[in-house]
Amino acid sequence: FGMAKAFSIVCKDCNRQFRSAAEVQAHAEETFHTNFEESTEQILRLVCKTCGKPCRSKEEQELHSKRNPGHVDYVDETSKQGEVSYKPGDESAAKPLGGAAGADAMDVEDDDAELKKALLMSVGKDPAAAAEGGGGGGGGRPP
């Protein structure tokens, strides 16, 4: 029974995917969405050969091609991405696939705890209260 690696964080309110806790926090602040989960689904990275724009989905690729006639060739760089970033404020595409050599289950548990803490903080909840079973306080943002 291995633990599946999280490659994205999905907003269950709108189904948008994110790579890092920083992206989740920005989305939560902008939209007031509060329902996020880890996902094993990778965010696509389809790079337009004409202008270099990275598209995160087939829909975004199609929209880019429609808005920019002639932009029809893309390079799929999805496999070059890493796992979701568990570090609050980390704007990068996260860790390399597979993690560091010799990483063990404790590292995964520590990463999971960091992600959960960052997700709770991103929606205005207190991680300490949530750990005690208190649900983390109010229903999202303060008045």
N, C-alpha and C positions, 0 to 999 in steps of 0.2 A: 504494500500500500504506500506508494510515494505521494508526497504532496505535490499537487500541480503548481507550476510556476505561474504567477500573475504577470501578464504582459500588458495589461491596461486596467484602468479603473473606469467603470461605467456609471453614468448618472442614470438611475432607474426612472427618474422623472421625465427625461427627454431622450435617453439612449445614446447620448454623446459619449465618446471615449476620450480618456486622458492618459498621459504617460507618467505624470508626477503629481505629488501632493500639492505642489504649487499651482499646477493647472486646475486641480480640483477646487482649491481654495478660491482662485480667481473666478471660476465658474459659479461657485456657491454665492460669492459676494455679488456677482452681476445678476444672477437669476433668482436667488433665494431658494434654489433647489437644495434639498437636504438628504436625499436618498441615494447613497453611493455604495458600490460593491466592487470587489476585485473581479477581474475577468481573465480567463485564459485566452481570449481572442486577441490577436495582435492587431495593432493599428497599422494599416497599410502605409507604405511610403512609396508612392508612385511619382517619380520625378520627371517633369516635363523636359524633354531633350532640347526644346527650343529656348525656354527661358529659365529652367532650373527650379520652377515652383514645385514644392513637394505637395502631393495630394494625399489625404488621409483615408480616402474611401473611393470606390468606383464612382459613386455619385458625384463626389467633388471633382474627380478626373473628368467626367462627362461634362459637368458644368464649366470647368476651365476650358475644355476644348470648344464648347459651344460659344463661350464669350470671346475666345481668342482663335479665330479661324487660322488653320495651319498648324496649330499646336495639337498634334495627333500622336506623336511618338513619345512613349514614356519608358523609363527604366524602373523596374521593380526592385527597390532596395530594402524591402521589408525585412529580409533575413539579416540585414546588417544591424538591426536595432537590438536593444537589450530588454531586460525585464523592466517592469514598472519601478519607478524611483520611490523608495520608502523614506527618503530624507526630506523633511519639511524645508521648503525653500530651494530645493534642487531643481533647476530649470532644465537640466540635461535630459537626454533620453535614457538615463539610468545606467545600471550596471551592465557589464557585458553578459551575454548568455552564459549560463552555467556557473556564474559566480567565480570566486577565487578558488584556486586549487586547495583541497583540504577543507572546504567549507562543510560544516556538519549541521545536524538538525537544530542545534542551539542557535546557530546563525540565522536559520530560517525563522525560528520562533521569535528571536529578537527583531528581525525585520518585520514580521507580522505585527508585533506589538507596536513598533514605530509607525507603521502605516495606519493602524487603527487609531492611535493617538492623534496623528496628523488629520485623519478624516474627521474625527470628533471635533478637534479644534477648528477645522475649516468651516464647520457648520455652527460654530458658537456654543458647543457643548463642552463640559468639563470632563476631561478624560479620567480624573481621579474619582469623580462621582460615578461615572459609568463603570469603572473597575469594581466599585463597591456594590454594584447592582442598582444604583440609584438612577440609571438612565441618562446621566450626564446633564441634568438640569432641564431647562425649558425646551420648547419645540423649535429651536433654531436660533434666530437672531433676536437680540434684545430690542425692545421698543425704541 
